[in-house]
Amino acid sequence: MGGSKTKLRPSNPVRDRIACRLLQLPLARRSNPLYHRPGEPSPECPRIAVPMGETEVIHLRMGRVEDMFQGSESDVMSPQYRFEPGVDYCLSKLRSRRSRSPVRLELELPAAQLDAETPTRLRQTLARYCEDRIGRNSRESRIARLDGYSALKVGIPIALVGLAIAVATAVASTQDDFTLPNLAGWVLAWVGLWYPLDTILFSSVGPRRENAVLTRLQDAEVVVKPY
C-alpha cells in the first residue's frame, strides 16, 4: 500500500493555455488542488514556460508597427521594406509545416517607435485580427457549401440526362465496346455532379486549415526588440 505512486498527466502547453483562458484561473492557485503542488512557484495564467525546442519561433524585422498588418510604405529599396504584411508571412510559414507547437513571434522594430505599451497593443491587435479572419473564413466556408447545394439543383438534372443517355445507348448497343453516345452520356453525368460535390466536400478544407493556424497565432507569445 505504501509503495504506490500517483501517475501525473503529462503537461501540454497548448491545452493548458486554452483551459486556463476558459476557466479564467491561474494554473497554480492554492484553492485549486488540480493545478497547485505545494512547494512550487505559482505561475500566472496564461504565461507558461515552454522549452524553446518545443516552440516554433518566427523572426520578423519591420520598419513600422503597421507593417505587421498592411503593406510597407517605406522605400522599396530599403532592407526593412516588406513585400507582404508581416501577419501574412507568419500564416504562410505556419501553414507550410505540419506542427501544433506553440508559436513565439520575435519582432524587431526601430527603437524610436517602441514604448512600454507597444508589445501589449501589438498582441491585442494580433488577437483581434485573428479572431476577425477566423470569422470571415467560417462565413466563406458556409457560403461555399450553400453554393454547392444550389449547384446541385442544376447538376442533378444534367447528371440524370447523362445517365439516361448512357443507359439507353448501352441497352441499344449490340457491341461490348463503349460507343461515342454512351461515353458522352457518362461525361455529361460527371460534369453535372463534379462541381457541386467538389464544392460541398472540399471547399472548406483550406479555410479550416487556416483557422487552425490562426488559432495558434492568436495565442502566440509576442516579443518586441529594438534595433
C-alpha positions as CSV (number, residue, x, y, z in Angstrom):
1,M,0.0,0.0,0.0
2,G,2.8,2.4,0.9
3,G,4.7,1.9,-2.3
4,S,2.0,3.0,-4.7
5,K,2.8,6.0,-6.9
6,T,0.4,8.6,-8.3
7,K,0.6,9.0,-12.1
8,L,0.5,12.6,-13.2
9,R,-1.0,13.6,-16.6
10,P,1.7,14.9,-18.9
11,S,1.7,18.6,-19.4
12,N,0.5,20.0,-22.8
13,P,1.3,23.8,-23.1
14,V,-1.4,24.5,-25.7
15,R,-4.1,22.6,-23.9
16,D,-3.2,24.2,-20.5
17,R,-3.2,27.7,-22.1
18,I,-6.7,27.1,-23.6
19,A,-8.1,25.6,-20.4
20,C,-6.7,28.4,-18.4
21,R,-8.2,31.0,-20.7
22,L,-11.7,29.3,-20.4
23,L,-11.6,29.0,-16.7
24,Q,-10.0,32.4,-16.1
25,L,-8.0,30.8,-13.2
26,P,-4.3,30.8,-12.5
27,L,-2.8,27.4,-13.2
28,A,-1.4,27.2,-9.7
29,R,-3.9,28.8,-7.4
30,R,-3.8,27.4,-3.9
31,S,-7.6,26.9,-3.8
32,N,-7.4,24.6,-6.9
33,P,-5.9,21.3,-5.9
34,L,-5.9,20.1,-9.6
35,Y,-3.2,22.6,-10.5
36,H,-1.3,23.5,-7.3
37,R,1.5,21.5,-5.9
38,P,2.9,22.7,-2.6
39,G,6.5,23.9,-2.7
40,E,6.4,25.0,-6.3
41,P,6.1,28.6,-7.7
42,S,2.6,29.7,-8.8
43,P,2.8,30.9,-12.5
44,E,0.1,33.2,-13.6
45,C,-2.2,32.5,-16.5
46,P,-1.7,32.4,-19.4
47,R,2.1,32.6,-19.3
48,I,3.5,29.0,-19.3
49,A,7.2,28.2,-19.5
50,V,7.7,26.2,-22.7
51,P,11.1,24.9,-23.7
52,M,12.4,26.7,-26.8
53,G,12.8,23.3,-28.6
54,E,9.0,22.8,-28.4
55,T,8.2,26.3,-29.6
56,E,8.0,27.4,-33.2
57,V,9.9,30.8,-33.4
58,I,9.2,33.3,-36.2
59,H,11.5,36.3,-36.7
60,L,10.4,39.5,-38.3
61,R,12.3,42.7,-38.9
62,M,10.0,45.6,-39.8
63,G,10.3,49.3,-40.3
64,R,7.0,50.2,-38.7
65,V,4.5,48.6,-36.4
66,E,1.8,49.0,-39.1
67,D,3.9,46.7,-41.4
68,M,2.6,43.8,-39.4
69,F,-0.9,44.2,-40.8
70,Q,-0.5,46.2,-44.0
71,G,1.9,46.7,-46.9
72,S,5.0,48.6,-46.2
73,E,5.1,52.3,-47.2
74,S,8.9,52.7,-46.9
75,D,11.3,52.9,-49.7
76,V,11.1,49.7,-51.8
77,M,14.9,49.6,-51.9
78,S,15.2,49.7,-48.1
79,P,16.3,46.5,-46.3
80,Q,13.3,46.9,-44.0
81,Y,10.8,47.0,-46.8
82,R,8.3,44.1,-46.7
83,F,6.6,43.0,-49.9
84,E,3.8,41.4,-47.8
85,P,2.3,42.2,-44.4
86,G,4.0,40.5,-41.5
87,V,0.9,38.6,-40.5
88,D,0.6,37.0,-44.0
89,Y,4.2,35.9,-43.8
90,C,3.5,34.3,-40.4
91,L,0.5,32.5,-41.7
92,S,2.2,31.1,-44.7
93,K,5.2,30.0,-42.6
94,L,2.9,28.2,-40.2
95,R,0.8,26.6,-42.9
96,S,3.9,25.2,-44.6
97,R,4.6,23.0,-41.7
98,R,2.7,20.2,-40.0
99,S,3.1,21.3,-36.4
100,R,0.9,22.1,-33.4
101,S,3.6,23.6,-31.3
102,P,3.1,27.0,-29.5
103,V,4.3,30.0,-31.5
104,R,6.7,32.7,-30.5
105,L,6.9,35.9,-32.6
106,E,10.2,37.8,-32.3
107,L,9.7,41.2,-33.9
108,E,12.4,43.8,-34.4
109,L,11.3,47.4,-34.7
110,P,13.1,50.8,-34.7
111,A,13.8,51.9,-31.2
112,A,12.1,55.3,-31.9
113,Q,8.8,53.6,-32.5
114,L,8.8,51.5,-29.3
115,D,7.3,52.3,-25.9
116,A,6.2,50.3,-22.9
117,E,2.7,49.7,-24.4
118,T,3.9,48.5,-27.8
119,P,4.0,44.7,-27.1
120,T,0.6,44.8,-25.3
121,R,-1.1,46.7,-28.1
122,L,0.5,44.6,-30.8
123,R,-0.6,41.4,-29.0
124,Q,-4.2,42.6,-28.6
125,T,-4.3,43.8,-32.3
126,L,-3.0,40.5,-33.5
127,A,-5.6,38.6,-31.4
128,R,-8.4,40.8,-32.9
129,Y,-7.1,40.3,-36.4
130,C,-7.0,36.5,-36.0
131,E,-10.5,36.4,-34.5
132,D,-11.9,38.5,-37.4
133,R,-10.2,36.4,-40.0
134,I,-11.4,33.2,-38.4
135,G,-15.0,34.5,-38.5
136,R,-14.5,35.5,-42.2
137,N,-13.2,32.1,-43.1
138,S,-16.1,30.4,-41.3
139,R,-18.6,32.6,-43.2
140,E,-16.8,31.8,-46.6
141,S,-17.0,28.1,-45.8
142,R,-20.7,28.3,-45.2
143,I,-21.2,30.3,-48.4
144,A,-19.2,27.8,-50.4
145,R,-21.3,24.9,-49.1
146,L,-24.5,26.7,-49.9
147,D,-23.3,27.4,-53.4
148,G,-22.6,23.7,-53.8
149,Y,-26.1,22.8,-52.6
150,S,-27.5,25.3,-55.0
151,A,-25.4,23.9,-57.9
152,L,-27.0,20.5,-57.2
153,K,-30.3,21.9,-58.4
154,V,-28.7,22.3,-61.9
155,G,-26.2,19.5,-61.7
156,I,-28.7,16.7,-60.8
157,P,-30.9,17.2,-63.8
158,I,-27.9,17.3,-66.1
159,A,-26.5,14.1,-64.5
160,L,-29.8,12.3,-64.9
161,V,-29.9,13.2,-68.5
162,G,-26.4,12.0,-69.0
163,L,-27.2,8.7,-67.1
164,A,-30.3,8.2,-69.2
165,I,-28.3,8.6,-72.4
166,A,-25.6,6.3,-71.2
167,V,-28.0,3.6,-70.1
168,A,-30.1,3.9,-73.3
169,T,-27.1,3.6,-75.6
170,A,-25.7,0.7,-73.6
171,V,-29.0,-1.2,-73.9
172,A,-29.4,-0.4,-77.6
173,S,-25.8,-1.3,-78.5
174,T,-25.0,-4.8,-79.5
175,Q,-21.3,-4.3,-79.1
176,D,-19.3,-4.8,-75.9
177,D,-17.2,-1.6,-76.6
178,F,-18.4,1.8,-75.4
179,T,-19.9,3.9,-78.2
180,L,-19.5,7.6,-78.6
181,P,-23.1,8.5,-77.4
182,N,-22.5,6.2,-74.4
183,L,-19.3,7.9,-73.4
184,A,-20.9,11.3,-74.0
185,G,-23.7,10.3,-71.5
186,W,-21.2,9.3,-68.8
187,V,-19.2,12.6,-69.3
188,L,-22.4,14.6,-69.1
189,A,-23.3,12.9,-65.8
190,W,-19.8,13.5,-64.4
191,V,-20.0,17.2,-65.4
192,G,-23.3,17.6,-63.7
193,L,-22.1,16.2,-60.4
194,W,-18.5,17.2,-60.3
195,Y,-18.7,20.9,-59.4
196,P,-21.4,20.6,-56.7
197,L,-19.8,17.6,-54.9
198,D,-16.3,19.2,-55.2
199,T,-17.6,22.4,-53.7
200,I,-19.5,20.7,-50.9
201,L,-16.8,18.3,-49.9
202,F,-13.5,20.2,-50.4
203,S,-14.2,23.9,-50.4
204,S,-13.9,24.1,-46.6
205,V,-10.6,22.3,-46.3
206,G,-8.4,25.3,-46.9
207,P,-10.3,27.7,-44.5
208,R,-10.3,25.0,-41.8
209,R,-6.5,24.6,-42.1
210,E,-6.1,28.4,-42.0
211,N,-8.3,28.7,-38.9
212,A,-6.2,26.2,-37.1
213,V,-3.1,28.2,-37.8
214,L,-4.9,31.5,-36.9
215,T,-5.8,30.0,-33.5
216,R,-2.1,29.2,-32.9
217,L,-1.1,32.6,-34.0
218,Q,-3.8,34.2,-31.7
219,D,-2.2,32.5,-28.7
220,A,1.4,33.3,-29.8
221,E,3.9,34.9,-27.4
222,V,5.0,38.2,-28.8
223,V,8.4,39.6,-28.1
224,V,9.4,43.0,-29.4
225,K,13.1,44.0,-29.7
226,P,14.6,47.3,-30.8
227,Y,17.2,47.7,-33.5
